[in-house]
Amino acid sequence: MLRTPQKKPCPTCGGSGEIAIHIGDRIADLRKKAGLTQQDLADKLPVTRPQLANIECGRGEPSMSTLQALCMALEIDADTLLFGGEE
């Protein structure tokens, strides 16, 4: 379920903006579809569970190496992760 994107970063939480929110929502949805907890997925990535939580809610942006690790852990391609579509 995608949230309506914010037009600018949130002054309260420091959200990274529209793109980060969409990617974070997709990561959370794909993780849940895979039956993984945040901790399960974080254990497969070069990030901690709190870092993954920040990425999922748009407060943080994943690095290229984290995006690659996410694709491998969730067994999806980069297009699916970044743009949605077939899973």
The 8 nearest C-alpha neighbors of each residue, nearest first, counted from 0:
[[1, 2, 24, 28, 25, 27, 3, 21],
 [2, 0, 24, 3, 21, 25, 4, 20],
 [3, 1, 4, 0, 24, 21, 20, 5],
 [2, 4, 5, 1, 17, 20, 21, 6],
 [5, 3, 17, 2, 6, 20, 21, 16],
 [4, 6, 17, 7, 16, 3, 8, 9],
 [5, 7, 17, 4, 16, 8, 9, 3],
 [8, 6, 16, 5, 9, 17, 15, 14],
 [9, 7, 16, 14, 15, 13, 10, 5],
 [8, 10, 14, 13, 11, 12, 7, 16],
 [11, 9, 13, 12, 8, 14, 7, 15],
 [12, 10, 9, 13, 14, 8, 58, 15],
 [11, 13, 14, 9, 10, 58, 8, 15],
 [12, 14, 9, 10, 11, 8, 58, 15],
 [15, 13, 58, 8, 9, 57, 12, 16],
 [14, 16, 8, 58, 19, 57, 13, 59],
 [17, 15, 8, 7, 14, 19, 18, 5],
 [16, 18, 4, 20, 5, 19, 21, 6],
 [19, 17, 21, 20, 16, 22, 15, 4],
 [18, 20, 57, 22, 21, 17, 16, 15],
 [19, 21, 57, 23, 17, 18, 22, 24],
 [22, 20, 24, 18, 23, 19, 25, 17],
 [23, 21, 25, 19, 24, 20, 81, 26],
 [55, 22, 24, 20, 26, 25, 21, 54],
 [23, 25, 21, 27, 22, 26, 1, 55],
 [26, 24, 28, 22, 23, 27, 29, 21],
 [25, 27, 23, 29, 24, 28, 30, 22],
 [26, 28, 30, 24, 25, 29, 55, 31],
 [29, 27, 25, 31, 30, 26, 24, 32],
 [30, 28, 32, 26, 31, 27, 25, 33],
 [31, 29, 27, 33, 28, 35, 32, 26],
 [30, 32, 34, 28, 33, 29, 35, 27],
 [33, 31, 29, 34, 30, 28, 35, 27],
 [32, 34, 30, 31, 35, 29, 73, 28],
 [35, 33, 31, 32, 30, 36, 29, 39],
 [36, 34, 30, 33, 39, 31, 40, 37],
 [35, 37, 39, 38, 40, 34, 31, 30],
 [36, 38, 40, 39, 48, 41, 35, 51],
 [37, 39, 41, 36, 48, 40, 42, 47],
 [40, 38, 36, 42, 37, 35, 41, 43],
 [39, 41, 37, 43, 42, 38, 35, 36],
 [40, 42, 38, 44, 48, 43, 47, 39],
 [41, 43, 40, 39, 44, 38, 47, 46],
 [44, 42, 41, 40, 72, 39, 45, 68],
 [45, 43, 41, 46, 42, 68, 65, 40],
 [44, 46, 65, 43, 47, 41, 68, 42],
 [47, 45, 44, 41, 50, 51, 48, 65],
 [46, 48, 50, 49, 41, 51, 45, 42],
 [47, 49, 51, 41, 38, 50, 37, 52],
 [50, 48, 52, 51, 47, 53, 46, 37],
 [51, 49, 53, 47, 52, 48, 46, 54],
 [50, 52, 54, 48, 53, 49, 55, 47],
 [51, 53, 49, 55, 50, 54, 48, 56],
 [54, 52, 58, 50, 59, 56, 51, 55],
 [55, 53, 59, 51, 57, 52, 23, 56],
 [23, 56, 54, 52, 53, 57, 27, 24],
 [55, 57, 53, 54, 23, 58, 20, 52],
 [56, 58, 20, 19, 54, 14, 59, 23],
 [59, 57, 14, 53, 15, 56, 54, 13],
 [60, 58, 54, 53, 57, 15, 61, 14],
 [59, 61, 54, 19, 62, 57, 58, 15],
 [62, 60, 65, 66, 54, 63, 59, 64],
 [61, 63, 65, 64, 66, 60, 67, 59],
 [62, 64, 66, 65, 67, 61, 68, 60],
 [63, 65, 67, 62, 66, 68, 61, 45],
 [64, 66, 68, 62, 67, 63, 61, 69],
 [67, 65, 69, 63, 64, 68, 61, 62],
 [66, 68, 64, 70, 65, 69, 63, 71],
 [67, 69, 65, 71, 70, 66, 44, 72],
 [70, 68, 66, 72, 67, 71, 73, 65],
 [71, 69, 75, 67, 73, 68, 72, 74],
 [70, 72, 74, 68, 69, 73, 67, 75],
 [73, 71, 69, 74, 70, 68, 43, 40],
 [72, 74, 70, 71, 75, 69, 30, 33],
 [75, 73, 71, 72, 70, 76, 69, 86],
 [76, 74, 70, 73, 79, 86, 71, 77],
 [75, 77, 78, 79, 70, 80, 74, 71],
 [76, 78, 80, 79, 81, 70, 75, 67],
 [79, 77, 81, 82, 80, 76, 83, 84],
 [80, 78, 83, 77, 84, 82, 76, 81],
 [79, 81, 77, 78, 83, 82, 25, 76],
 [80, 82, 78, 79, 77, 22, 83, 25],
 [81, 83, 78, 79, 80, 84, 22, 77],
 [84, 82, 79, 80, 81, 78, 85, 25],
 [83, 85, 79, 86, 82, 78, 80, 81],
 [84, 86, 79, 83, 75, 78, 76, 80],
 [85, 84, 79, 75, 83, 29, 76, 80]]
